[in-house]
Amino acid sequence: MNTVSVKNLTKFYNKQKALDDISFDINTGEIFGIVGPDGSGKTTLLRILTGILEKTSGKISIMGLDIDKDYEKIKYHTGYMSQKFNLYPTLTVEENIKFFAGIFGVSQQEYNDRGEYLLNLTGLANFKTRQAKNLSGGMKQKLALISTLIHKPDVLILDEPTLGVDPVSRRDFWQILQEFSQKGTSIIVSTSYMDEAELCNKIILLFEGRIIIKGNPIEVKKIDNTVMELVLLEGKNIDDNIIQKITPFVVDISFKGEKIRVILKKDGKESFTKEFNKLFHINEISPSIEDVFMREMGK
C-alpha cells in the first residue's frame, strides 16, 4: 500500500523554482531517503509534506488523504523532526515527552505503555529527570525522536536527524529507525551521509530541485562508469602534474588517506590502466552511492 504519494510537485519562491515536477511513492514500512547537496530542495520538500509550506502545484496524499483537503487529519498520521533541536531545554526528558503526548491527545494509559517502551528502546530510561539542555547531542536527537513517535504516527518525516551526531549515536539512531520500519512505520529521511543512504529501501537524489536519480540502492549503484582505487607504487611520488594527467580520464577524483579514488569516463578502463599501471597499483572496486552522487554532480 502507498502510504505517501507525490505527483508532479512543484514549488516556487517568488519566481525561483525550488522543486521541479517531483514524483514518488512510498510503501508501508519503507525507509525513503532523500539525498542532495545544500540548497537542492530537501528541506522544502519535507516541509511541504508536513504542511508547513504550501506547494505551488501537484498532488500529495498521505494515508489516502489529500493534503489540501484533509491536512487536519493527516497531521495525526505523521510525525516531523526538524533539523533544529526544537524541544524545551529547561524541561526534563519526561516532561518534554508528556508535553508532545498532550498535543496529540495521547491518553495516560497509552502514554504509560508507549513512553516506557520508547525510553527503554533509546536508552533514555535512566535520564527521565534530566533537563534536555544537559543531554549530549545524540541523546537530544533520541529525545526528539521519542517526542515525534509518542502518538504512533504512520509516517515519520526526519530532516537530517543525525547531522553533527557522533558515529556511535548515528548507528544507534538508525537501528531504532529500522526497528520501526519493520513494524510498519513509513520513514522519510533526508541525509547528507552516503552510508545512511545505503540503509534506505529507496532513495532519490535531488539536485537544483529536480530528481536526477531514483531507485533502491542496488539499482542506483548500477552505473556504467568504472570506479578505481589507486595506490602509489613504492618509490613513486604524486604531484600536481600527475593529477593533471589523470584528470582527462575521469569524471571525479577524491583522496582517501593514501588512496586515490577515481570514477572513470565511460569505456575508459583499458586506456587508463595502460597509461598509469607503472605509477599505481590499480584496483577496480564496486561503486558506492557517493560515487553515483559525484558522477551526477560531475555531469
Buried (B, 14 or more C-beta within 10 A) or exposed (E): EBBBBBEEBBBBEEEEBBBBBBBBBBEBBBBBBBBBEEEBBBBBBBBBBBBEBEBBEBBBBBBEBEBEEBBEEBBBBBBBBBBEBEBBEEBBBBBBBBBBBEEBEBEEEBBEEBBEEBBEBBBBBEBBEBBBEEBEBBBBBBBBBBBBBBBEBBBBBBBBBBBEBEEEBBBBBBEBBEEBBEEEBBBBBBBBBBBBBBBBBBBBBBBBBBBBBEEEBEEBBEBEBBBBBBBBEEEEEBEEEBEEEBEEBBBBBEEEEEBBBBBBBEEBBEEBBEBBEEBBEBEEEEBBBBBBBBBBBEE
